[in-house]
Amino acid sequence: MAIFLWLFQFISPIAFILGGLYLLEGPSPVSLIVGAICAFFGLIIGIVGWADTVPPRWFWIKSSMDLAGSRFMTAIGYAIQFFFLALSIFGLVEYFG
């Protein structure tokens, strides 16, 4: 799971830009529904994968409250990234398909 999250950090900015461009052009309702479903899966992956992205205790520079609060923000971040990933795939299929 940690390797998947690490690789996804390289793909995510590209997918965010392509998905944002597709979103500006007025996507179909089907692509928005698929994006919402992917966002739900991204939320689950963000909750489960949060432990893989937290550094070991001796590297912590935040308080325990900051680390506890980042679990929610990590999950929301992955949900947004997965939403735009689905839109970018729809956009690539529409442009090149």
mmCIF file as gemmi writes it, N, C-alpha and C atoms, coordinates in Angstrom:
data_model
loop_
_atom_site.group_PDB
_atom_site.id
_atom_site.type_symbol
_atom_site.label_atom_id
_atom_site.label_alt_id
_atom_site.label_comp_id
_atom_site.label_asym_id
_atom_site.label_entity_id
_atom_site.label_seq_id
_atom_site.pdbx_PDB_ins_code
_atom_site.Cartn_x
_atom_site.Cartn_y
_atom_site.Cartn_z
_atom_site.occupancy
_atom_site.B_iso_or_equiv
_atom_site.pdbx_formal_charge
_atom_site.auth_seq_id
_atom_site.auth_asym_id
_atom_site.pdbx_PDB_model_num
ATOM 1 N N . MET Axp A 1 ? 0.822 -1.183 0 1 0 ? 1 A 1
ATOM 2 C CA . MET Axp A 1 ? 0 0 0 1 0 ? 1 A 1
ATOM 3 C C . MET Axp A 1 ? 0.871 1.254 0 1 0 ? 1 A 1
ATOM 4 N N . ALA Axp A 2 ? 1.968 1.22 0.719 1 0 ? 2 A 1
ATOM 5 C CA . ALA Axp A 2 ? 2.846 2.386 0.793 1 0 ? 2 A 1
ATOM 6 C C . ALA Axp A 2 ? 3.465 2.693 -0.568 1 0 ? 2 A 1
ATOM 7 N N . ILE Axp A 3 ? 3.785 1.664 -1.334 1 0 ? 3 A 1
ATOM 8 C CA . ILE Axp A 3 ? 4.357 1.879 -2.66 1 0 ? 3 A 1
ATOM 9 C C . ILE Axp A 3 ? 3.319 2.491 -3.592 1 0 ? 3 A 1
ATOM 10 N N . PHE Axp A 4 ? 2.073 2.011 -3.497 1 0 ? 4 A 1
ATOM 11 C CA . PHE Axp A 4 ? 0.99 2.586 -4.292 1 0 ? 4 A 1
ATOM 12 C C . PHE Axp A 4 ? 0.791 4.065 -3.954 1 0 ? 4 A 1
ATOM 13 N N . LEU Axp A 5 ? 0.79 4.406 -2.685 1 0 ? 5 A 1
ATOM 14 C CA . LEU Axp A 5 ? 0.624 5.802 -2.277 1 0 ? 5 A 1
ATOM 15 C C . LEU Axp A 5 ? 1.798 6.656 -2.731 1 0 ? 5 A 1
ATOM 16 N N . TRP Axp A 6 ? 2.982 6.091 -2.699 1 0 ? 6 A 1
ATOM 17 C CA . TRP Axp A 6 ? 4.165 6.819 -3.145 1 0 ? 6 A 1
ATOM 18 C C . TRP Axp A 6 ? 4.101 7.084 -4.646 1 0 ? 6 A 1
ATOM 19 N N . LEU Axp A 7 ? 3.73 6.069 -5.442 1 0 ? 7 A 1
ATOM 20 C CA . LEU Axp A 7 ? 3.606 6.249 -6.885 1 0 ? 7 A 1
ATOM 21 C C . LEU Axp A 7 ? 2.454 7.189 -7.238 1 0 ? 7 A 1
ATOM 22 N N . PHE Axp A 8 ? 1.387 7.137 -6.463 1 0 ? 8 A 1
ATOM 23 C CA . PHE Axp A 8 ? 0.235 7.989 -6.731 1 0 ? 8 A 1
ATOM 24 C C . PHE Axp A 8 ? 0.564 9.46 -6.535 1 0 ? 8 A 1
ATOM 25 N N . GLN Axp A 9 ? 1.527 9.769 -5.689 1 0 ? 9 A 1
ATOM 26 C CA . GLN Axp A 9 ? 1.929 11.155 -5.478 1 0 ? 9 A 1
ATOM 27 C C . GLN Axp A 9 ? 2.579 11.761 -6.723 1 0 ? 9 A 1
ATOM 28 N N . PHE Axp A 10 ? 3.142 10.911 -7.6 1 0 ? 10 A 1
ATOM 29 C CA . PHE Axp A 10 ? 3.708 11.405 -8.849 1 0 ? 10 A 1
ATOM 30 C C . PHE Axp A 10 ? 2.643 11.559 -9.931 1 0 ? 10 A 1
ATOM 31 N N . ILE Axp A 11 ? 1.635 10.709 -9.922 1 0 ? 11 A 1
ATOM 32 C CA . ILE Axp A 11 ? 0.575 10.742 -10.923 1 0 ? 11 A 1
ATOM 33 C C . ILE Axp A 11 ? -0.46 11.813 -10.591 1 0 ? 11 A 1
ATOM 34 N N . SER Axp A 12 ? -0.664 12.076 -9.342 1 0 ? 12 A 1
ATOM 35 C CA . SER Axp A 12 ? -1.74 12.953 -8.889 1 0 ? 12 A 1
ATOM 36 C C . SER Axp A 12 ? -1.697 14.37 -9.459 1 0 ? 12 A 1
ATOM 37 N N . PRO Axp A 13 ? -0.556 15.063 -9.521 1 0 ? 13 A 1
ATOM 38 C CA . PRO Axp A 13 ? -0.585 16.422 -10.085 1 0 ? 13 A 1
ATOM 39 C C . PRO Axp A 13 ? -0.986 16.463 -11.558 1 0 ? 13 A 1
ATOM 40 N N . ILE Axp A 14 ? -0.544 15.486 -12.323 1 0 ? 14 A 1
ATOM 41 C CA . ILE Axp A 14 ? -0.917 15.42 -13.733 1 0 ? 14 A 1
ATOM 42 C C . ILE Axp A 14 ? -2.407 15.158 -13.873 1 0 ? 14 A 1
ATOM 43 N N . ALA Axp A 15 ? -2.926 14.22 -13.078 1 0 ? 15 A 1
ATOM 44 C CA . ALA Axp A 15 ? -4.353 13.908 -13.123 1 0 ? 15 A 1
ATOM 45 C C . ALA Axp A 15 ? -5.189 15.092 -12.653 1 0 ? 15 A 1
ATOM 46 N N . PHE Axp A 16 ? -4.676 15.843 -11.692 1 0 ? 16 A 1
ATOM 47 C CA . PHE Axp A 16 ? -5.4 17.016 -11.191 1 0 ? 16 A 1
ATOM 48 C C . PHE Axp A 16 ? -5.542 18.082 -12.283 1 0 ? 16 A 1
ATOM 49 N N . ILE Axp A 17 ? -4.491 18.308 -13.04 1 0 ? 17 A 1
ATOM 50 C CA . ILE Axp A 17 ? -4.534 19.302 -14.111 1 0 ? 17 A 1
ATOM 51 C C . ILE Axp A 17 ? -5.443 18.842 -15.24 1 0 ? 17 A 1
ATOM 52 N N . LEU Axp A 18 ? -5.278 17.586 -15.686 1 0 ? 18 A 1
ATOM 53 C CA . LEU Axp A 18 ? -6.11 17.087 -16.776 1 0 ? 18 A 1
ATOM 54 C C . LEU Axp A 18 ? -7.577 16.996 -16.368 1 0 ? 18 A 1
ATOM 55 N N . GLY Axp A 19 ? -7.839 16.552 -15.156 1 0 ? 19 A 1
ATOM 56 C CA . GLY Axp A 19 ? -9.211 16.479 -14.672 1 0 ? 19 A 1
ATOM 57 C C . GLY Axp A 19 ? -9.836 17.847 -14.506 1 0 ? 19 A 1
ATOM 58 N N . GLY Axp A 20 ? -9.047 18.818 -14.077 1 0 ? 20 A 1
ATOM 59 C CA . GLY Axp A 20 ? -9.548 20.182 -13.958 1 0 ? 20 A 1
ATOM 60 C C . GLY Axp A 20 ? -9.893 20.787 -15.305 1 0 ? 20 A 1
ATOM 61 N N . LEU Axp A 21 ? -9.063 20.512 -16.314 1 0 ? 21 A 1
ATOM 62 C CA . LEU Axp A 21 ? -9.371 20.992 -17.66 1 0 ? 21 A 1
ATOM 63 C C . LEU Axp A 21 ? -10.643 20.351 -18.202 1 0 ? 21 A 1
ATOM 64 N N . TYR Axp A 22 ? -10.817 19.06 -17.939 1 0 ? 22 A 1
ATOM 65 C CA . TYR Axp A 22 ? -12.034 18.377 -18.378 1 0 ? 22 A 1
ATOM 66 C C . TYR Axp A 22 ? -13.246 18.91 -17.623 1 0 ? 22 A 1
ATOM 67 N N . LEU Axp A 23 ? -13.081 19.238 -16.363 1 0 ? 23 A 1
ATOM 68 C CA . LEU Axp A 23 ? -14.181 19.763 -15.559 1 0 ? 23 A 1
ATOM 69 C C . LEU Axp A 23 ? -14.617 21.15 -16.049 1 0 ? 23 A 1
ATOM 70 N N . LEU Axp A 24 ? -13.695 21.937 -16.564 1 0 ? 24 A 1
ATOM 71 C CA . LEU Axp A 24 ? -14.03 23.265 -17.073 1 0 ? 24 A 1
ATOM 72 C C . LEU Axp A 24 ? -14.856 23.214 -18.357 1 0 ? 24 A 1
ATOM 73 N N . GLU Axp A 25 ? -14.726 22.127 -19.113 1 0 ? 25 A 1
ATOM 74 C CA . GLU Axp A 25 ? -15.434 22.01 -20.377 1 0 ? 25 A 1
ATOM 75 C C . GLU Axp A 25 ? -16.857 21.5 -20.225 1 0 ? 25 A 1
ATOM 76 N N . GLY Axp A 26 ? -17.305 21.238 -19.041 1 0 ? 26 A 1
ATOM 77 C CA . GLY Axp A 26 ? -18.662 20.744 -18.84 1 0 ? 26 A 1
ATOM 78 C C . GLY Axp A 26 ? -18.761 19.246 -19.034 1 0 ? 26 A 1
ATOM 79 N N . PRO Axp A 27 ? -18.369 18.488 -18.039 1 0 ? 27 A 1
ATOM 80 C CA . PRO Axp A 27 ? -18.374 17.028 -18.185 1 0 ? 27 A 1
ATOM 81 C C . PRO Axp A 27 ? -19.799 16.463 -18.172 1 0 ? 27 A 1
ATOM 82 N N . SER Axp A 28 ? -19.904 15.23 -18.61 1 0 ? 28 A 1
ATOM 83 C CA . SER Axp A 28 ? -21.203 14.562 -18.613 1 0 ? 28 A 1
ATOM 84 C C . SER Axp A 28 ? -21.566 14.135 -17.187 1 0 ? 28 A 1
ATOM 85 N N . PRO Axp A 29 ? -22.856 13.942 -16.927 1 0 ? 29 A 1
ATOM 86 C CA . PRO Axp A 29 ? -23.258 13.493 -15.583 1 0 ? 29 A 1
ATOM 87 C C . PRO Axp A 29 ? -22.684 12.126 -15.21 1 0 ? 29 A 1
ATOM 88 N N . VAL Axp A 30 ? -22.465 11.278 -16.204 1 0 ? 30 A 1
ATOM 89 C CA . VAL Axp A 30 ? -21.897 9.954 -15.921 1 0 ? 30 A 1
ATOM 90 C C . VAL Axp A 30 ? -20.484 10.089 -15.371 1 0 ? 30 A 1
ATOM 91 N N . SER Axp A 31 ? -19.702 10.989 -15.955 1 0 ? 31 A 1
ATOM 92 C CA . SER Axp A 31 ? -18.327 11.159 -15.474 1 0 ? 31 A 1
ATOM 93 C C . SER Axp A 31 ? -18.302 11.743 -14.062 1 0 ? 31 A 1
ATOM 94 N N . LEU Axp A 32 ? -19.266 12.592 -13.734 1 0 ? 32 A 1
ATOM 95 C CA . LEU Axp A 32 ? -19.326 13.132 -12.373 1 0 ? 32 A 1
ATOM 96 C C . LEU Axp A 32 ? -19.734 12.055 -11.365 1 0 ? 32 A 1
ATOM 97 N N . ILE Axp A 33 ? -20.627 11.16 -11.769 1 0 ? 33 A 1
ATOM 98 C CA . ILE Axp A 33 ? -21.033 10.071 -10.873 1 0 ? 33 A 1
ATOM 99 C C . ILE Axp A 33 ? -19.868 9.122 -10.653 1 0 ? 33 A 1
ATOM 100 N N . VAL Axp A 34 ? -19.164 8.764 -11.733 1 0 ? 34 A 1
ATOM 101 C CA . VAL Axp A 34 ? -17.997 7.885 -11.588 1 0 ? 34 A 1
ATOM 102 C C . VAL Axp A 34 ? -16.922 8.575 -10.747 1 0 ? 34 A 1
ATOM 103 N N . GLY Axp A 35 ? -16.758 9.88 -10.928 1 0 ? 35 A 1
ATOM 104 C CA . GLY Axp A 35 ? -15.805 10.63 -10.113 1 0 ? 35 A 1
ATOM 105 C C . GLY Axp A 35 ? -16.177 10.621 -8.645 1 0 ? 35 A 1
ATOM 106 N N . ALA Axp A 36 ? -17.48 10.727 -8.347 1 0 ? 36 A 1
ATOM 107 C CA . ALA Axp A 36 ? -17.922 10.677 -6.949 1 0 ? 36 A 1
ATOM 108 C C . ALA Axp A 36 ? -17.681 9.302 -6.342 1 0 ? 36 A 1
ATOM 109 N N . ILE Axp A 37 ? -17.892 8.254 -7.124 1 0 ? 37 A 1
ATOM 110 C CA . ILE Axp A 37 ? -17.629 6.895 -6.626 1 0 ? 37 A 1
ATOM 111 C C . ILE Axp A 37 ? -16.133 6.723 -6.363 1 0 ? 37 A 1
ATOM 112 N N . CYS Axp A 38 ? -15.303 7.215 -7.277 1 0 ? 38 A 1
ATOM 113 C CA . CYS Axp A 38 ? -13.854 7.141 -7.071 1 0 ? 38 A 1
ATOM 114 C C . CYS Axp A 38 ? -13.419 7.977 -5.879 1 0 ? 38 A 1
ATOM 115 N N . ALA Axp A 39 ? -14.095 9.101 -5.657 1 0 ? 39 A 1
ATOM 116 C CA . ALA Axp A 39 ? -13.779 9.933 -4.491 1 0 ? 39 A 1
ATOM 117 C C . ALA Axp A 39 ? -14.093 9.193 -3.198 1 0 ? 39 A 1
ATOM 118 N N . PHE Axp A 40 ? -15.169 8.41 -3.19 1 0 ? 40 A 1
ATOM 119 C CA . PHE Axp A 40 ? -15.491 7.61 -2.005 1 0 ? 40 A 1
ATOM 120 C C . PHE Axp A 40 ? -14.394 6.585 -1.739 1 0 ? 40 A 1
ATOM 121 N N . PHE Axp A 41 ? -13.923 5.922 -2.809 1 0 ? 41 A 1
ATOM 122 C CA . PHE Axp A 41 ? -12.825 4.968 -2.629 1 0 ? 41 A 1
ATOM 123 C C . PHE Axp A 41 ? -11.539 5.673 -2.206 1 0 ? 41 A 1
ATOM 124 N N . GLY Axp A 42 ? -11.312 6.88 -2.719 1 0 ? 42 A 1
ATOM 125 C CA . GLY Axp A 42 ? -10.158 7.665 -2.293 1 0 ? 42 A 1
ATOM 126 C C . GLY Axp A 42 ? -10.24 8.049 -0.828 1 0 ? 42 A 1
ATOM 127 N N . LEU Axp A 43 ? -11.456 8.325 -0.353 1 0 ? 43 A 1
ATOM 128 C CA . LEU Axp A 43 ? -11.645 8.625 1.068 1 0 ? 43 A 1
ATOM 129 C C . LEU Axp A 43 ? -11.277 7.422 1.928 1 0 ? 43 A 1
ATOM 130 N N . ILE Axp A 44 ? -11.689 6.246 1.513 1 0 ? 44 A 1
ATOM 131 C CA . ILE Axp A 44 ? -11.351 5.029 2.254 1 0 ? 44 A 1
ATOM 132 C C . ILE Axp A 44 ? -9.849 4.772 2.218 1 0 ? 44 A 1
ATOM 133 N N . ILE Axp A 45 ? -9.239 4.933 1.043 1 0 ? 45 A 1
ATOM 134 C CA . ILE Axp A 45 ? -7.79 4.731 0.938 1 0 ? 45 A 1
ATOM 135 C C . ILE Axp A 45 ? -7.045 5.759 1.774 1 0 ? 45 A 1
ATOM 136 N N . GLY Axp A 46 ? -7.545 6.983 1.821 1 0 ? 46 A 1
ATOM 137 C CA . GLY Axp A 46 ? -6.912 8.015 2.643 1 0 ? 46 A 1
ATOM 138 C C . GLY Axp A 46 ? -6.973 7.702 4.126 1 0 ? 46 A 1
ATOM 139 N N . ILE Axp A 47 ? -8.098 7.144 4.568 1 0 ? 47 A 1
ATOM 140 C CA . ILE Axp A 47 ? -8.23 6.777 5.981 1 0 ? 47 A 1
ATOM 141 C C . ILE Axp A 47 ? -7.322 5.599 6.32 1 0 ? 47 A 1
ATOM 142 N N . VAL Axp A 48 ? -7.318 4.592 5.454 1 0 ? 48 A 1
ATOM 143 C CA . VAL Axp A 48 ? -6.518 3.392 5.714 1 0 ? 48 A 1
ATOM 144 C C . VAL Axp A 48 ? -5.031 3.665 5.505 1 0 ? 48 A 1
ATOM 145 N N . GLY Axp A 49 ? -4.697 4.433 4.467 1 0 ? 49 A 1
ATOM 146 C CA . GLY Axp A 49 ? -3.3 4.659 4.134 1 0 ? 49 A 1
ATOM 147 C C . GLY Axp A 49 ? -2.637 5.779 4.903 1 0 ? 49 A 1
ATOM 148 N N . TRP Axp A 50 ? -3.367 6.418 5.797 1 0 ? 50 A 1
ATOM 149 C CA . TRP Axp A 50 ? -2.786 7.521 6.561 1 0 ? 50 A 1
ATOM 150 C C . TRP Axp A 50 ? -1.585 7.07 7.379 1 0 ? 50 A 1
ATOM 151 N N . ALA Axp A 51 ? -1.64 5.895 7.937 1 0 ? 51 A 1
ATOM 152 C CA . ALA Axp A 51 ? -0.542 5.396 8.771 1 0 ? 51 A 1
ATOM 153 C C . ALA Axp A 51 ? 0.731 5.2 7.955 1 0 ? 51 A 1
ATOM 154 N N . ASP Axp A 52 ? 0.586 4.937 6.64 1 0 ? 52 A 1
ATOM 155 C CA . ASP Axp A 52 ? 1.774 4.761 5.806 1 0 ? 52 A 1
ATOM 156 C C . ASP Axp A 52 ? 2.441 6.076 5.46 1 0 ? 52 A 1
ATOM 157 N N . THR Axp A 53 ? 1.725 7.185 5.584 1 0 ? 53 A 1
ATOM 158 C CA . THR Axp A 53 ? 2.294 8.479 5.225 1 0 ? 53 A 1
ATOM 159 C C . THR Axp A 53 ? 2.808 9.263 6.427 1 0 ? 53 A 1
ATOM 160 N N . VAL Axp A 54 ? 2.546 8.794 7.645 1 0 ? 54 A 1
ATOM 161 C CA . VAL Axp A 54 ? 3.019 9.473 8.851 1 0 ? 54 A 1
ATOM 162 C C . VAL Axp A 54 ? 4.443 9.021 9.14 1 0 ? 54 A 1
ATOM 163 N N . PRO Axp A 55 ? 5.373 9.947 9.352 1 0 ? 55 A 1
ATOM 164 C CA . PRO Axp A 55 ? 6.747 9.55 9.632 1 0 ? 55 A 1
ATOM 165 C C . PRO Axp A 55 ? 6.877 8.897 11.011 1 0 ? 55 A 1
ATOM 166 N N . PRO Axp A 56 ? 7.959 8.175 11.229 1 0 ? 56 A 1
ATOM 167 C CA . PRO Axp A 56 ? 8.176 7.587 12.556 1 0 ? 56 A 1
ATOM 168 C C . PRO Axp A 56 ? 8.234 8.661 13.635 1 0 ? 56 A 1
ATOM 169 N N . ARG Axp A 57 ? 8.037 8.249 14.86 1 0 ? 57 A 1
ATOM 170 C CA . ARG Axp A 57 ? 7.903 9.175 15.99 1 0 ? 57 A 1
ATOM 171 C C . ARG Axp A 57 ? 9.083 10.124 16.115 1 0 ? 57 A 1
ATOM 172 N N . TRP Axp A 58 ? 10.285 9.682 15.848 1 0 ? 58 A 1
ATOM 173 C CA . TRP Axp A 58 ? 11.435 10.561 16.068 1 0 ? 58 A 1
ATOM 174 C C . TRP Axp A 58 ? 11.524 11.651 14.986 1 0 ? 58 A 1
ATOM 175 N N . PHE Axp A 59 ? 10.725 11.561 13.915 1 0 ? 59 A 1
ATOM 176 C CA . PHE Axp A 59 ? 10.702 12.616 12.909 1 0 ? 59 A 1
ATOM 177 C C . PHE Axp A 59 ? 9.525 13.57 13.095 1 0 ? 59 A 1
ATOM 178 N N . TRP Axp A 60 ? 8.692 13.345 14.083 1 0 ? 60 A 1
ATOM 179 C CA . TRP Axp A 60 ? 7.529 14.204 14.284 1 0 ? 60 A 1
ATOM 180 C C . TRP Axp A 60 ? 7.98 15.594 14.712 1 0 ? 60 A 1
ATOM 181 N N . ILE Axp A 61 ? 7.462 16.571 14.042 1 0 ? 61 A 1
ATOM 182 C CA . ILE Axp A 61 ? 7.72 17.943 14.45 1 0 ? 61 A 1
ATOM 183 C C . ILE Axp A 61 ? 6.414 18.641 14.82 1 0 ? 61 A 1
ATOM 184 N N . LYS Axp A 62 ? 5.315 17.914 14.711 1 0 ? 62 A 1
ATOM 185 C CA . LYS Axp A 62 ? 4.009 18.468 15.051 1 0 ? 62 A 1
ATOM 186 C C . LYS Axp A 62 ? 3.573 17.929 16.415 1 0 ? 62 A 1
ATOM 187 N N . SER Axp A 63 ? 2.587 18.583 16.984 1 0 ? 63 A 1
ATOM 188 C CA . SER Axp A 63 ? 2.037 18.073 18.23 1 0 ? 63 A 1
ATOM 189 C C . SER Axp A 63 ? 1.115 16.896 17.925 1 0 ? 63 A 1
ATOM 190 N N . SER Axp A 64 ? 0.687 16.199 18.953 1 0 ? 64 A 1
ATOM 191 C CA . SER Axp A 64 ? -0.191 15.047 18.741 1 0 ? 64 A 1
ATOM 192 C C . SER Axp A 64 ? -1.542 15.464 18.192 1 0 ? 64 A 1
ATOM 193 N N . MET Axp A 65 ? -1.997 16.67 18.497 1 0 ? 65 A 1
ATOM 194 C CA . MET Axp A 65 ? -3.267 17.154 17.95 1 0 ? 65 A 1
ATOM 195 C C . MET Axp A 65 ? -3.152 17.437 16.453 1 0 ? 65 A 1
ATOM 196 N N . ASP Axp A 66 ? -2.016 17.952 16.004 1 0 ? 66 A 1
ATOM 197 C CA . ASP Axp A 66 ? -1.823 18.191 14.575 1 0 ? 66 A 1
ATOM 198 C C . ASP Axp A 66 ? -1.795 16.887 13.801 1 0 ? 66 A 1
ATOM 199 N N . LEU Axp A 67 ? -1.165 15.87 14.354 1 0 ? 67 A 1
ATOM 200 C CA . LEU Axp A 67 ? -1.12 14.586 13.672 1 0 ? 67 A 1
ATOM 201 C C . LEU Axp A 67 ? -2.488 13.912 13.643 1 0 ? 67 A 1
ATOM 202 N N . ALA Axp A 68 ? -3.259 14.064 14.711 1 0 ? 68 A 1
ATOM 203 C CA . ALA Axp A 68 ? -4.595 13.474 14.727 1 0 ? 68 A 1
ATOM 204 C C . ALA Axp A 68 ? -5.5 14.183 13.734 1 0 ? 68 A 1
ATOM 205 N N . GLY Axp A 69 ? -5.342 15.489 13.578 1 0 ? 69 A 1
ATOM 206 C CA . GLY Axp A 69 ? -6.16 16.239 12.643 1 0 ? 69 A 1
ATOM 207 C C . GLY Axp A 69 ? -5.78 15.988 11.2 1 0 ? 69 A 1
ATOM 208 N N . SER Axp A 70 ? -4.576 15.556 10.94 1 0 ? 70 A 1
ATOM 209 C CA . SER Axp A 70 ? -4.151 15.36 9.567 1 0 ? 70 A 1
ATOM 210 C C . SER Axp A 70 ? -4.74 14.093 8.955 1 0 ? 70 A 1
ATOM 211 N N . ARG Axp A 71 ? -5.251 13.187 9.772 1 0 ? 71 A 1
ATOM 212 C CA . ARG Axp A 71 ? -5.871 11.985 9.217 1 0 ? 71 A 1
ATOM 213 C C . ARG Axp A 71 ? -7.095 12.349 8.39 1 0 ? 71 A 1
ATOM 214 N N . PHE Axp A 72 ? -7.887 13.27 8.897 1 0 ? 72 A 1
ATOM 215 C CA . PHE Axp A 72 ? -9.072 13.718 8.176 1 0 ? 72 A 1
ATOM 216 C C . PHE Axp A 72 ? -8.68 14.457 6.897 1 0 ? 72 A 1
ATOM 217 N N . MET Axp A 73 ? -7.705 15.332 6.997 1 0 ? 73 A 1
ATOM 218 C CA . MET Axp A 73 ? -7.282 16.097 5.824 1 0 ? 73 A 1
ATOM 219 C C . MET Axp A 73 ? -6.615 15.209 4.772 1 0 ? 73 A 1
ATOM 220 N N . THR Axp A 74 ? -5.895 14.193 5.202 1 0 ? 74 A 1
ATOM 221 C CA . THR Axp A 74 ? -5.309 13.247 4.261 1 0 ? 74 A 1
ATOM 222 C C . THR Axp A 74 ? -6.392 12.498 3.512 1 0 ? 74 A 1
ATOM 223 N N . ALA Axp A 75 ? -7.426 12.068 4.218 1 0 ? 75 A 1
ATOM 224 C CA . ALA Axp A 75 ? -8.526 11.343 3.582 1 0 ? 75 A 1
ATOM 225 C C . ALA Axp A 75 ? -9.263 12.243 2.587 1 0 ? 75 A 1
ATOM 226 N N . ILE Axp A 76 ? -9.502 13.492 2.955 1 0 ? 76 A 1
ATOM 227 C CA . ILE Axp A 76 ? -10.165 14.428 2.042 1 0 ? 76 A 1
ATOM 228 C C . ILE Axp A 76 ? -9.276 14.689 0.824 1 0 ? 76 A 1
ATOM 229 N N . GLY Axp A 77 ? -7.991 14.817 1.041 1 0 ? 77 A 1
ATOM 230 C CA . GLY Axp A 77 ? -7.058 15.041 -0.07 1 0 ? 77 A 1
ATOM 231 C C . GLY Axp A 77 ? -7.063 13.899 -1.069 1 0 ? 77 A 1
ATOM 232 N N . TYR Axp A 78 ? -7.045 12.666 -0.564 1 0 ? 78 A 1
ATOM 233 C CA . TYR Axp A 78 ? -7.091 11.519 -1.468 1 0 ? 78 A 1
ATOM 234 C C . TYR Axp A 78 ? -8.433 11.429 -2.175 1 0 ? 78 A 1
ATOM 235 N N . ALA Axp A 79 ? -9.52 11.798 -1.515 1 0 ? 79 A 1
ATOM 236 C CA . ALA Axp A 79 ? -10.833 11.792 -2.167 1 0 ? 79 A 1
ATOM 237 C C . ALA Axp A 79 ? -10.852 12.774 -3.333 1 0 ? 79 A 1
ATOM 238 N N . ILE Axp A 80 ? -10.301 13.964 -3.142 1 0 ? 80 A 1
ATOM 239 C CA . ILE Axp A 80 ? -10.252 14.949 -4.222 1 0 ? 80 A 1
ATOM 240 C C . ILE Axp A 80 ? -9.349 14.468 -5.355 1 0 ? 80 A 1
ATOM 241 N N . GLN Axp A 81 ? -8.223 13.868 -5.009 1 0 ? 81 A 1
ATOM 242 C CA . GLN Axp A 81 ? -7.305 13.377 -6.036 1 0 ? 81 A 1
ATOM 243 C C . GLN Axp A 81 ? -7.935 12.257 -6.858 1 0 ? 81 A 1
ATOM 244 N N . PHE Axp A 82 ? -8.655 11.35 -6.219 1 0 ? 82 A 1
ATOM 245 C CA . PHE Axp A 82 ? -9.3 10.259 -6.944 1 0 ? 82 A 1
ATOM 246 C C . PHE Axp A 82 ? -10.446 10.772 -7.807 1 0 ? 82 A 1
ATOM 247 N N . PHE Axp A 83 ? -11.154 11.811 -7.354 1 0 ? 83 A 1
ATOM 248 C CA . PHE Axp A 83 ? -12.21 12.418 -8.154 1 0 ? 83 A 1
ATOM 249 C C . PHE Axp A 83 ? -11.622 12.975 -9.447 1 0 ? 83 A 1
ATOM 250 N N . PHE Axp A 84 ? -10.535 13.72 -9.335 1 0 ? 84 A 1
ATOM 251 C CA . PHE Axp A 84 ? -9.909 14.289 -10.52 1 0 ? 84 A 1
ATOM 252 C C . PHE Axp A 84 ? -9.211 13.23 -11.368 1 0 ? 84 A 1
ATOM 253 N N . LEU Axp A 85 ? -8.779 12.133 -10.772 1 0 ? 85 A 1
ATOM 254 C CA . LEU Axp A 85 ? -8.195 11.042 -11.552 1 0 ? 85 A 1
ATOM 255 C C . LEU Axp A 85 ? -9.232 10.448 -12.49 1 0 ? 85 A 1
ATOM 256 N N . ALA Axp A 86 ? -10.448 10.239 -11.994 1 0 ? 86 A 1
ATOM 257 C CA . ALA Axp A 86 ? -11.509 9.703 -12.848 1 0 ? 86 A 1
ATOM 258 C C . ALA Axp A 86 ? -11.857 10.679 -13.962 1 0 ? 86 A 1
ATOM 259 N N . LEU Axp A 87 ? -11.912 11.97 -13.641 1 0 ? 87 A 1
ATOM 260 C CA . LEU Axp A 87 ? -12.218 12.965 -14.667 1 0 ? 87 A 1
ATOM 261 C C . LEU Axp A 87 ? -11.104 13.054 -15.706 1 0 ? 87 A 1
ATOM 262 N N . SER Axp A 88 ? -9.866 12.899 -15.28 1 0 ? 88 A 1
ATOM 263 C CA . SER Axp A 88 ? -8.771 12.964 -16.245 1 0 ? 88 A 1
ATOM 264 C C . SER Axp A 88 ? -8.808 11.765 -17.19 1 0 ? 88 A 1
ATOM 265 N N . ILE Axp A 89 ? -9.19 10.607 -16.693 1 0 ? 89 A 1
ATOM 266 C CA . ILE Axp A 89 ? -9.311 9.438 -17.564 1 0 ? 89 A 1
ATOM 267 C C . ILE Axp A 89 ? -10.438 9.649 -18.57 1 0 ? 89 A 1
ATOM 268 N N . PHE Axp A 90 ? -11.579 10.183 -18.12 1 0 ? 90 A 1
ATOM 269 C CA . PHE Axp A 90 ? -12.666 10.49 -19.045 1 0 ? 90 A 1
ATOM 270 C C . PHE Axp A 90 ? -12.219 11.52 -20.085 1 0 ? 90 A 1
ATOM 271 N N . GLY Axp A 91 ? -11.468 12.522 -19.65 1 0 ? 91 A 1
ATOM 272 C CA . GLY Axp A 91 ? -10.979 13.533 -20.582 1 0 ? 91 A 1
ATOM 273 C C . GLY Axp A 91 ? -10.019 12.976 -21.609 1 0 ? 91 A 1
ATOM 274 N N . LEU Axp A 92 ? -9.107 12.1 -21.177 1 0 ? 92 A 1
ATOM 275 C CA . LEU Axp A 92 ? -8.17 11.487 -22.123 1 0 ? 92 A 1
ATOM 276 C C . LEU Axp A 92 ? -8.888 10.603 -23.12 1 0 ? 92 A 1
ATOM 277 N N . VAL Axp A 93 ? -9.904 9.873 -22.664 1 0 ? 93 A 1
ATOM 278 C CA . VAL Axp A 93 ? -10.665 9.034 -23.584 1 0 ? 93 A 1
ATOM 279 C C . VAL Axp A 93 ? -11.432 9.897 -24.576 1 0 ? 93 A 1
ATOM 280 N N . GLU Axp A 94 ? -11.972 11.012 -24.113 1 0 ? 94 A 1
ATOM 281 C CA . GLU Axp A 94 ? -12.729 11.891 -25.006 1 0 ? 94 A 1
ATOM 282 C C . GLU Axp A 94 ? -11.817 12.579 -26.03 1 0 ? 94 A 1
ATOM 283 N N . TYR Axp A 95 ? -10.645 13.009 -25.601 1 0 ? 95 A 1
ATOM 284 C CA . TYR Axp A 95 ? -9.752 13.721 -26.516 1 0 ? 95 A 1
ATOM 285 C C . TYR Axp A 95 ? -9.085 12.782 -27.516 1 0 ? 95 A 1
ATOM 286 N N . PHE Axp A 96 ? -8.622 11.642 -27.044 1 0 ? 96 A 1
ATOM 287 C CA . PHE Axp A 96 ? -7.843 10.75 -27.898 1 0 ? 96 A 1
ATOM 288 C C . PHE Axp A 96 ? -8.615 9.525 -28.373 1 0 ? 96 A 1
ATOM 289 N N . GLY Axp A 97 ? -9.817 9.324 -27.873 1 0 ? 97 A 1
ATOM 290 C CA . GLY Axp A 97 ? -10.578 8.114 -28.179 1 0 ? 97 A 1
ATOM 291 C C . GLY Axp A 97 ? -11.456 8.202 -29.364 1 0 ? 97 A 1
